[in-house]
């Protein structure tokens, strides 16, 4: 997934019962950010939340 002004973002989803851990990874720096949400939320919503958190982490560490 490509975001405006950002490079590529990789996503990983791990389902554990009724929750999903979504991890967004910046392949160029190796930084990652994870969120946990309900399985019924849908992958798009979880991916967007993880991408927002990754953006926050990237801006904070700059």
Secondary structure, 3 states (H helix, E strand, C coil): CECCCCCECEEEEEEECCEEEEEEECCCCCCEEEEEEEHHHCHHHHHHHHHHHHHHHHHHHC
